[in-house]
Amino acid sequence: MPRYEYRCRECAAVFELSRPMAESGAPANCPQGHGDTVKLLSAVAVGGTAAGAPAPAAASGGGGGCCGGGCCG
């Protein structure tokens, strides 16, 4: 289940809630009981390489790469 981060406008507490995606926009009370909260935008980390980054080296013993190991250096 996804976790969403919220901030209370009354006491400035930042907290997380696990809830279904369908309920991500539903009102959320802060741990202090205040109802005036706002959902924060979270940065998402995804594995992989950035465009233009060098490809990882192939393991020794073998081939692979974009052309069977011939064009990647």
DSSP file (Angstrom, degrees, kcal/mol; ACC not computed):
  #  RESIDUE AA STRUCTURE BP1 BP2  ACC     N-H-->O    O-->H-N    N-H-->O    O-->H-N    TCO  KAPPA ALPHA  PHI   PSI    X-CA   Y-CA   Z-CA
    1    1 A M              0   0    0      0, 0.0     0, 0.0     0, 0.0     0, 0.0   0.000 360.0 360.0 360.0 134.1    0.0    0.0    0.0
    2    2 A P        -     0   0    0      0, 0.0    17,-1.9     0, 0.0     2,-0.4  -0.259 360.0-136.2 -66.0 151.2    1.4    3.4   -0.9
    3    3 A R  E     -A   18   0A   0     15,-0.2     2,-0.4    13,-0.0    15,-0.2  -0.916  17.5-162.5-108.4 135.3    2.6    5.9    1.8
    4    4 A Y  E     -A   17   0A   0     13,-3.0    13,-2.5    -2,-0.4     2,-0.4  -0.927  10.5-138.0-119.3 142.9    1.7    9.5    1.5
    5    5 A E  E     -A   16   0A   0     35,-0.4    35,-3.1    -2,-0.4     2,-0.3  -0.844  23.3-178.7-104.5 135.4    3.3   12.4    3.3
    6    6 A Y  E     -AB  15  39A   0      9,-3.3     9,-2.3    -2,-0.4     2,-0.4  -0.880  16.0-149.3-128.6 158.7    1.2   15.3    4.8
    7    7 A R  E     -AB  14  38A   0     31,-2.3    31,-2.3    -2,-0.3     2,-0.4  -0.999  18.3-130.7-130.5 134.8    1.9   18.5    6.6
    8    8 A C  E  >  - B   0  37A   0      5,-2.8     4,-1.2    -2,-0.4    29,-0.2  -0.689   7.1-155.6 -82.7 130.2   -0.4   20.1    9.2
    9    9 A R  T  4 S+     0   0    0     27,-3.1    28,-0.1    -2,-0.4    -1,-0.1   0.686  91.3  50.4 -78.4 -18.2   -1.1   23.8    8.6
   10   10 A E  T  4 S+     0   0    0     26,-0.5    -1,-0.1     3,-0.1    27,-0.1   0.903 130.1  11.3 -86.6 -44.6   -1.9   24.4   12.3
   11   11 A C  T  4 S-     0   0    0      2,-0.1    -2,-0.2    23,-0.0    -1,-0.1   0.430  92.8-124.8-116.6  -0.6    1.1   22.8   14.1
   12   12 A A     <  +     0   0    0     -4,-1.2     2,-0.1     1,-0.2    -3,-0.1   0.594  53.2 156.9  67.2  13.7    3.5   22.2   11.1
   13   13 A A        -     0   0    0     -6,-0.1    -5,-2.8     1,-0.0     2,-0.5  -0.470  32.2-148.8 -67.7 140.3    3.8   18.5   11.9
   14   14 A V  E     +A    7   0A   0     -7,-0.2     2,-0.3    -2,-0.1    -7,-0.2  -0.954  28.2 162.5-110.3 130.7    4.9   16.3    9.0
   15   15 A F  E     -A    6   0A   0     -9,-2.3    -9,-3.3    -2,-0.5     2,-0.3  -0.941  29.1-130.3-146.1 163.4    3.5   12.8    9.0
   16   16 A E  E     -A    5   0A   0     -2,-0.3     2,-0.4   -11,-0.2   -11,-0.2  -0.888  14.5-167.5-118.7 148.6    2.9    9.8    6.7
   17   17 A L  E     -A    4   0A   0    -13,-2.5   -13,-3.0    -2,-0.3     2,-0.6  -0.997  16.6-140.0-132.5 139.7   -0.2    7.6    6.1
   18   18 A S  E     +A    3   0A   0     -2,-0.4   -15,-0.2   -15,-0.2    -2,-0.0  -0.887  43.8 142.8 -95.1 124.1   -0.5    4.3    4.3
   19   19 A R        -     0   0    0    -17,-1.9     5,-0.1    -2,-0.6    -2,-0.1  -0.987  53.8 -83.2-156.5 157.9   -3.7    4.3    2.3
   20   20 A P    >   -     0   0    0      0, 0.0     3,-1.8     0, 0.0     4,-0.2  -0.255  42.0-114.7 -61.6 152.8   -5.0    3.0   -1.0
   21   21 A M  G >  S+     0   0    0      1,-0.3     3,-1.7     2,-0.2     4,-0.3   0.844 115.8  63.5 -57.4 -34.5   -4.3    5.2   -4.1
   22   22 A A  G 3  S+     0   0    0      1,-0.3    -1,-0.3     2,-0.1     3,-0.2   0.721 107.2  43.6 -63.5 -20.3   -8.1    5.8   -4.4
   23   23 A E  G X  S+     0   0    0     -3,-1.8     3,-1.4     1,-0.1    -1,-0.3   0.249  79.2 108.6-107.3  11.3   -8.0    7.5   -1.0
   24   24 A S  T <  S+     0   0    0     -3,-1.7    -1,-0.1     1,-0.3    -2,-0.1   0.804  83.9  43.7 -61.7 -29.8   -4.8    9.6   -1.6
   25   25 A G  T 3  S+     0   0    0     -4,-0.3    -1,-0.3    -3,-0.2    -2,-0.1   0.441  87.9 115.2 -94.9  -0.1   -6.7   12.8   -1.8
   26   26 A A  S <  S-     0   0    0     -3,-1.4    -3,-0.0     1,-0.1     0, 0.0  -0.352  80.5 -88.2 -67.7 149.7   -9.1   12.2    1.1
   27   27 A P        -     0   0    0      0, 0.0     2,-0.4     0, 0.0    -1,-0.1  -0.229  44.5-159.4 -56.6 147.3   -8.8   14.5    4.1
   28   28 A A        -     0   0    0      7,-0.3     2,-0.3    -3,-0.1     9,-0.2  -0.998   8.9-141.4-133.9 130.3   -6.2   13.4    6.7
   29   29 A N        -     0   0    0     -2,-0.4     6,-0.2     7,-0.1   -21,-0.0  -0.707  24.8-121.7 -87.0 141.4   -6.0   14.4   10.4
   30   30 A C    >   -     0   0    0      4,-2.5     3,-2.4    -2,-0.3    -1,-0.1  -0.304  33.6 -97.9 -73.7 166.7   -2.5   15.1   11.8
   31   31 A P  T 3  S+     0   0    0      0, 0.0    -1,-0.1     0, 0.0    -2,-0.0   0.741 126.4  57.9 -58.3 -22.8   -1.4   13.0   14.9
   32   32 A Q  T 3  S-     0   0    0      2,-0.1    -2,-0.0   -19,-0.0    -3,-0.0   0.516 122.3-106.9 -85.0  -5.1   -2.4   16.0   17.1
   33   33 A G  S <  S+     0   0    0     -3,-2.4     2,-0.2     1,-0.3    -4,-0.0   0.447  70.9 143.1  96.3   0.8   -6.0   15.8   15.7
   34   34 A H        -     0   0    0      1,-0.1    -4,-2.5     2,-0.1    -1,-0.3  -0.498  37.0-159.6 -74.9 145.3   -5.9   18.9   13.5
   35   35 A G        +     0   0    0     -6,-0.2     2,-1.6    -2,-0.2    -7,-0.3   0.526  65.7  94.6-103.0  -7.8   -7.8   18.6   10.2
   36   36 A D        +     0   0    0     -9,-0.1   -27,-3.1     2,-0.0   -26,-0.5  -0.624  58.2 142.4 -89.2  83.8   -6.2   21.4    8.2
   37   37 A T  E     -B    8   0A   0     -2,-1.6     2,-0.4   -29,-0.2   -29,-0.2  -0.801  38.1-150.2-122.2 162.2   -3.5   19.3    6.4
   38   38 A V  E     -B    7   0A   0    -31,-2.3   -31,-2.3    -2,-0.3     2,-0.4  -0.996  21.7-121.1-133.0 138.0   -2.0   19.3    2.9
   39   39 A K  E     -B    6   0A   0     -2,-0.4   -33,-0.3   -33,-0.2     2,-0.2  -0.638  31.3-138.7 -78.4 132.3   -0.6   16.4    1.0
   40   40 A L        -     0   0    0    -35,-3.1     2,-0.4    -2,-0.4   -35,-0.4  -0.609  13.7-115.6 -91.0 150.1    3.1   16.9    0.1
   41   41 A L        -     0   0    0     -2,-0.2     2,-0.4   -37,-0.1    -1,-0.0  -0.723  33.7-153.0 -82.0 131.5    4.6   16.1   -3.2
   42   42 A S        -     0   0    0     -2,-0.4     2,-0.3   -37,-0.0   -38,-0.0  -0.854  12.7-124.0-109.4 141.8    7.2   13.4   -2.8
   43   43 A A        -     0   0    0     -2,-0.4     2,-0.5     1,-0.0     0, 0.0  -0.645  26.9-141.6 -78.1 138.9   10.2   12.7   -5.0
   44   44 A V        -     0   0    0     -2,-0.3     2,-0.5     2,-0.0    -1,-0.0  -0.896   4.8-149.2-107.8 129.0   10.3    9.2   -6.4
   45   45 A A        -     0   0    0     -2,-0.5     2,-0.4     0, 0.0    -2,-0.0  -0.851  17.6-176.7 -97.0 126.1   13.5    7.3   -6.6
   46   46 A V        -     0   0    0     -2,-0.5    -2,-0.0     2,-0.0     0, 0.0  -0.981  24.8-119.3-124.7 134.9   13.7    4.8   -9.5
   47   47 A G        +     0   0    0     -2,-0.4     2,-0.3     2,-0.0     0, 0.0  -0.246  66.8  73.2 -67.8 159.3   16.6    2.5  -10.2
   48   48 A G  S    S-     0   0    0      2,-0.0     2,-0.3     0, 0.0    -2,-0.0  -0.816  79.2 -65.7 131.2-170.8   18.4    2.7  -13.5
   49   49 A T        -     0   0    0     -2,-0.3     2,-0.1     4,-0.1     3,-0.1  -0.869  43.6-112.0-117.7 153.3   20.9    5.0  -15.1
   50   50 A A    >   -     0   0    0     -2,-0.3     3,-2.2     1,-0.1     2,-0.1  -0.439  46.9 -86.0 -77.6 154.3   20.5    8.6  -16.3
   51   51 A A  T 3  S+     0   0    0      1,-0.3    -1,-0.1    -2,-0.1     0, 0.0  -0.371 117.8  21.1 -59.2 134.6   20.5    9.4  -20.0
   52   52 A G  T 3  S+     0   0    0      1,-0.3    -1,-0.3    -3,-0.1     3,-0.1   0.320  91.9 130.3  88.2  -9.1   24.1    9.9  -21.1
   53   53 A A    <   -     0   0    0     -3,-2.2    -1,-0.3     1,-0.1    -4,-0.1  -0.523  68.1 -99.8 -76.4 146.2   25.5    8.0  -18.2
   54   54 A P        -     0   0    0      0, 0.0    -1,-0.1     0, 0.0    -4,-0.1  -0.352  39.3-109.0 -65.2 145.3   28.1    5.3  -19.1
   55   55 A A        -     0   0    0      1,-0.1     3,-0.1    -3,-0.1    18,-0.0  -0.446  40.7 -98.4 -70.7 146.5   26.8    1.7  -19.3
   56   56 A P        -     0   0    0      0, 0.0    -1,-0.1     0, 0.0     2,-0.1  -0.344  46.1 -98.6 -64.3 148.6   28.0   -0.5  -16.5
   57   57 A A        -     0   0    0      1,-0.1     2,-0.1    -3,-0.1     3,-0.1  -0.394  39.4-110.2 -68.4 143.1   30.9   -2.8  -17.4
   58   58 A A        -     0   0    0      1,-0.1    -1,-0.1    -2,-0.1     3,-0.1  -0.410  38.7 -97.8 -70.7 149.7   30.1   -6.4  -18.4
   59   59 A A    >   -     0   0    0      3,-0.2     3,-1.1     1,-0.1    -1,-0.1  -0.354  50.9 -91.6 -64.8 148.7   31.1   -9.1  -16.0
   60   60 A S  T 3  S+     0   0    0      1,-0.2    -1,-0.1    -3,-0.1    -3,-0.0  -0.294 108.2  42.6 -63.3 147.3   34.4  -10.8  -16.9
   61   61 A G  T 3  S+     0   0    0     -3,-0.1    -1,-0.2     2,-0.0    -2,-0.1   0.452 102.1 103.0  95.6   2.4   34.0  -13.8  -19.1
   62   62 A G    <   -     0   0    0     -3,-1.1    -3,-0.2     1,-0.2     7,-0.1  -0.068  58.3-155.2-177.9  98.4   31.6  -12.5  -21.2
   63   63 A G        +     0   0    0      5,-0.1     6,-0.2     1,-0.1    -1,-0.2   0.209  49.1 115.2  45.5-146.0   30.0  -11.0  -24.2
   64   64 A G      > +     0   0    0      4,-0.1     5,-0.5     1,-0.1     3,-0.3  -0.461  31.3 109.2  78.8-152.8   26.8   -9.1  -23.7
   65   65 A G  T > 5S-     0   0    0      3,-0.3     3,-0.6     1,-0.2    -1,-0.1  -0.219  92.6 -51.8  73.9-169.4   26.6   -5.4  -24.4
   66   66 A C  T 3 5S+     0   0    0      1,-0.2    -1,-0.2     2,-0.1    -2,-0.1   0.755 138.3  22.6 -78.0 -23.9   24.8   -3.8  -27.3
   67   67 A C  T > 5S-     0   0    0     -3,-0.3     3,-0.8    -4,-0.0    -1,-0.2  -0.194 131.3 -71.1-134.7  41.4   26.4   -6.0  -30.0
   68   68 A G  T < 5S-     0   0    0     -3,-0.6    -3,-0.3     1,-0.2    -5,-0.1   0.722  97.2 -54.7  75.0  18.9   27.5   -9.1  -28.2
   69   69 A G  T 3 <S+     0   0    0     -5,-0.5    -1,-0.2    -6,-0.2    -4,-0.1   0.392 116.6 106.6  98.1  -3.6   30.3   -7.1  -26.5
   70   70 A G  S <  S+     0   0    0     -3,-0.8    -2,-0.1    -6,-0.2    -5,-0.1   0.824  84.0  31.4 -81.2 -31.3   31.9   -5.7  -29.7
   71   71 A C  S    S+     0   0    0      2,-0.0     2,-0.5     0, 0.0    -1,-0.2   0.574  98.3  85.3-107.4  -8.8   30.8   -2.1  -29.6
   72   72 A C              0   0    0     -8,-0.2    -5,-0.0     1,-0.1   -15,-0.0  -0.774 360.0 360.0 -94.3 133.6   30.6   -1.3  -25.9
   73   73 A G              0   0    0     -2,-0.5    -1,-0.1   -16,-0.0   -16,-0.1   0.452 360.0 360.0-128.4 360.0   33.8   -0.3  -24.4
